[in-house]
Amino acid sequence: MSQADEIRLETSQGQLAGLGWRRDRAPRVLCLHGWLDNAASFVPLAHLMDRLDRVAIDLPGHGFSEHRHSTARYHFIDYLFNVDAALDALGWKDCHLLGHSLGAAISAIYSAGAPERVRSITLLDSLGPISVAAEGTARRLQRSLFKNRLGGSTIRHFDSIEDMVNARRRVSGLSQSAANLICRRGARQVDDHFEWRSDPALNWISSLIMTDEQALDLIRHITAPALTITVTHDAPWSSSEKREARKQALAHAQHITLEGHHHFHMDAPEQIAETVQDFILENDHPPAKRPA
């Protein structure tokens, strides 16, 4: 089993941390994790794809990466600029994107915005960003401003990392081993207790989310070959109708549906590792130039 190296990237958007399973002259893959996860969520899968040059970053506010300024928010669209900066810091002109959940949404929309930097995208349990009907815009903004006036939540203290693992498992479908990986990277010791390393601001209510129409327009502009693997059939962030509309909008795509739970890439990585690696190897061609 290949050992991951700790990575620190000084970027124009702040310092990003991550894990690397580097291999010279191999297809370059940037792995993007889900909300409140971190780079460790790709440890099980990355070990099984040793024909690739793999880098998994901690998104801002997660893992060991810097938090945004206290006056800033974690708007979805801002993550695209972090991906752009990460590629520059790695010295990668382009790469393949492998994302899970939030990371898959970022991968999809980044490939629409910067097609010249993306060779392929693999989307695990997400076919793009969370989107809503336009009619809910005002209500969401009201909720966001109200929550902001109430201030941040109290930082929770834990006696041990095991307590953090149990807490995370109570609100997710994570297995013991998956939660242990994520929590050990996501925890920090402060005096005689442990706290989450992630930025509490990640829990703020987003003030503005793109509409369903905007999301579909962006997905239609993805030109990179795409592989989607879906296990969560009904979720608060999706629906069967929305998922089918996005599949229709996503050209050059292969779609796979499996049984499992949201973190299937951690608990059953052998189920998809060969498929994902073969897809990336088959599509390791320079991307098309940016359209005029």
C-alpha positions in Angstrom: 0.0 0.0 0.0 1.5 3.3 -1.1 2.1 5.9 1.7 0.6 9.4 1.3 2.8 12.4 1.7 1.7 15.6 3.4 1.4 18.5 0.9 1.4 22.3 1.6 0.6 24.6 -1.3 1.2 28.3 -1.1 -1.4 29.7 -3.5 -2.7 33.1 -4.5 -5.9 32.2 -2.5 -4.0 31.2 0.7 -2.3 28.0 1.9 -3.9 24.7 1.0 -2.9 21.4 2.6 -3.5 17.9 1.3 -2.2 14.4 0.7 -0.2 13.2 -2.3 0.4 9.8 -3.8 2.8 11.1 -6.5 3.9 9.2 -9.6 6.1 10.8 -12.3 4.9 10.9 -15.8 1.4 9.6 -14.9 -2.0 11.2 -15.5 -2.5 14.0 -12.9 -5.6 13.8 -10.8 -6.8 16.4 -8.3 -9.2 14.9 -5.7 -11.8 17.2 -4.1 -13.7 16.0 -1.0 -17.2 16.6 0.4 -18.5 19.2 2.9 -17.0 18.8 6.3 -14.8 16.0 5.1 -11.1 16.4 4.2 -8.4 14.9 2.0 -8.3 11.7 4.1 -11.6 10.7 2.5 -9.7 9.7 -0.6 -7.1 7.5 1.3 -8.9 4.2 0.6 -9.5 4.9 -3.1 -6.2 6.5 -3.9 -4.3 3.4 -2.6 -6.0 1.3 -5.4 -5.2 3.7 -8.3 -1.4 3.5 -8.4 -1.1 4.2 -12.1 -2.1 7.8 -11.5 -0.4 10.9 -10.0 -2.9 11.7 -7.2 -3.2 14.8 -5.0 -6.1 15.3 -2.6 -6.4 18.8 -1.2 -8.2 20.0 2.0 -10.6 22.6 0.7 -10.4 26.0 2.5 -11.8 25.7 6.1 -11.3 22.0 6.1 -8.5 19.8 7.3 -5.1 21.6 7.6 -5.9 24.3 4.9 -6.3 27.9 5.9 -9.7 29.3 7.0 -11.2 32.1 5.1 -11.0 35.6 6.7 -13.6 36.0 9.5 -15.5 38.5 7.3 -15.7 36.1 4.4 -18.2 33.4 3.6 -17.8 29.9 2.1 -19.8 30.6 -1.1 -19.8 27.6 -3.4 -18.5 29.6 -6.4 -15.4 30.8 -4.5 -14.1 27.2 -4.4 -13.5 27.4 -8.2 -10.8 30.0 -7.7 -9.2 27.7 -5.1 -9.0 24.9 -7.6 -7.5 27.3 -10.2 -4.9 28.4 -7.6 -4.1 24.9 -6.6 -3.3 23.8 -10.1 -1.0 26.8 -10.5 0.8 26.0 -7.3 1.2 22.4 -8.4 2.6 23.5 -11.7 -0.2 21.6 -13.5 -1.4 23.2 -16.8 -4.4 20.8 -16.7 -5.5 17.6 -14.9 -8.3 15.1 -14.3 -10.8 16.0 -11.5 -12.1 13.4 -9.1 -14.7 14.7 -6.7 -17.1 13.5 -4.1 -20.3 15.3 -3.1 -19.4 19.0 -2.7 -16.1 18.2 -4.4 -17.9 16.6 -7.4 -20.1 19.7 -7.7 -17.0 21.9 -7.7 -15.4 19.6 -10.3 -18.4 19.8 -12.6 -18.8 23.6 -12.5 -15.0 24.3 -12.7 -14.8 22.2 -15.8 -17.6 24.4 -17.3 -15.7 27.5 -16.4 -12.2 26.4 -17.3 -12.5 23.7 -19.9 -8.9 24.2 -21.1 -7.6 22.9 -17.7 -9.7 19.7 -17.3 -9.0 16.4 -19.1 -11.9 14.5 -17.5 -14.2 14.6 -14.5 -15.3 11.8 -12.3 -18.3 12.7 -10.1 -19.1 10.6 -7.0 -22.6 10.9 -5.8 -23.3 14.3 -7.2 -24.2 15.6 -10.7 -23.4 19.2 -10.0 -24.2 21.9 -7.4 -27.1 22.3 -5.1 -29.7 24.4 -6.9 -33.1 25.7 -6.1 -36.1 27.3 -7.7 -35.8 31.0 -8.1 -38.9 31.5 -5.9 -37.0 30.7 -2.7 -34.3 33.3 -3.1 -35.7 36.0 -0.8 -36.6 33.5 2.0 -33.1 32.0 1.9 -31.5 35.5 2.2 -33.7 36.3 5.1 -32.7 33.1 6.9 -29.0 33.7 6.2 -29.1 37.3 7.6 -31.0 36.2 10.6 -28.6 33.4 11.4 -25.7 35.8 11.0 -27.1 38.2 13.6 -27.4 35.4 16.1 -23.6 34.8 15.8 -21.6 31.6 15.6 -22.2 28.4 17.4 -20.3 27.4 20.5 -17.2 25.4 19.8 -17.8 21.8 21.0 -15.2 20.1 23.1 -14.6 16.3 23.1 -12.7 14.2 25.5 -11.1 12.0 22.7 -11.0 11.5 19.0 -13.1 8.4 19.6 -15.9 10.7 20.9 -15.6 12.8 17.7 -15.8 9.6 15.6 -19.0 8.6 17.4 -20.5 12.1 17.1 -19.8 12.1 13.4 -21.3 8.7 12.9 -24.5 9.6 14.7 -25.3 12.2 12.0 -24.0 10.4 8.9 -23.8 6.9 7.3 -20.1 6.7 7.9 -18.6 3.5 9.0 -16.2 3.3 11.9 -13.1 3.1 9.7 -14.2 6.0 7.4 -15.2 8.2 10.3 -11.9 7.5 11.9 -9.9 8.6 8.9 -11.8 11.8 8.5 -11.9 12.7 12.2 -8.2 12.1 12.8 -7.3 14.6 10.1 -10.2 16.9 11.1 -9.4 17.1 14.9 -7.0 19.2 16.9 -6.0 19.0 20.5 -6.4 22.1 22.6 -5.1 21.7 26.2 -7.0 18.7 27.6 -9.7 18.4 25.0 -10.2 18.0 21.2 -12.0 20.3 18.8 -12.9 20.2 15.1 -10.2 21.7 13.0 -12.7 22.8 10.4 -14.0 26.4 10.3 -17.3 26.9 12.2 -18.3 29.3 9.5 -18.8 26.3 7.1 -22.2 25.8 9.0 -23.6 29.3 8.0 -26.7 29.2 5.8 -25.7 30.2 2.3 -27.2 33.5 1.4 -27.5 32.7 -2.3 -27.7 29.4 -4.2 -27.8 29.2 -8.0 -31.1 28.4 -9.6 -31.9 25.1 -11.3 -31.7 26.9 -14.7 -28.3 28.3 -14.0 -27.0 24.8 -12.9 -28.3 23.2 -16.1 -26.7 25.9 -18.3 -23.4 25.3 -16.7 -23.6 21.5 -17.0 -24.5 21.9 -20.7 -21.1 23.7 -21.1 -19.1 20.8 -19.7 -17.0 19.5 -22.6 -14.7 17.1 -20.7 -15.4 13.4 -20.7 -17.4 12.6 -17.6 -18.0 9.6 -15.4 -20.8 9.8 -12.8 -21.3 7.2 -10.1 -24.4 7.6 -8.0 -25.6 5.7 -5.0 -27.8 8.2 -3.1 -31.1 8.1 -4.9 -33.1 10.5 -2.8 -31.4 13.2 -0.8 -32.2 16.7 0.4 -29.8 18.2 -2.2 -31.2 16.2 -5.1 -34.2 14.5 -6.7 -34.7 11.9 -9.4 -36.2 14.5 -11.7 -33.3 16.9 -11.2 -30.8 14.1 -11.6 -32.3 12.9 -14.9 -32.3 16.4 -16.3 -28.7 16.8 -15.5 -27.8 13.5 -17.1 -29.5 14.7 -20.2 -27.6 18.0 -20.1 -24.2 16.3 -19.5 -22.7 15.4 -22.9 -19.8 12.9 -23.3 -20.8 11.1 -20.0 -21.0 7.6 -18.7 -23.4 7.0 -15.8 -23.2 4.2 -13.3 -25.7 3.6 -10.5 -24.7 1.4 -7.5 -26.1 0.3 -4.2 -24.5 1.9 -1.2 -24.4 5.0 1.0 -23.0 8.5 0.4 -19.4 7.6 1.4 -19.3 4.4 -0.7 -15.9 5.5 -2.1 -14.4 5.0 1.4 -16.1 1.8 2.5 -16.1 -0.1 -0.8 -13.3 1.5 -2.9 -12.5 -1.7 -4.6 -16.0 -1.5 -6.2 -15.0 1.5 -8.3 -11.2 1.9 -8.3 -10.5 0.0 -11.5 -13.4 1.6 -13.3 -12.3 5.1 -12.3 -8.6 4.5 -13.0 -9.4 3.0 -16.5 -11.7 5.9 -17.3 -9.0 8.4 -16.5 -6.3 6.5 -18.4 -8.5 6.2 -21.5 -9.2 9.9 -21.5 -5.8 11.2 -20.7 -5.7 13.7 -23.6 -5.0 17.4 -23.6 -8.3 19.3 -23.3 -9.8 21.4 -26.0 -8.7 25.0 -26.2 -11.0 27.5 -24.5 -13.8 28.4 -26.9 -13.8 31.9 -28.3 
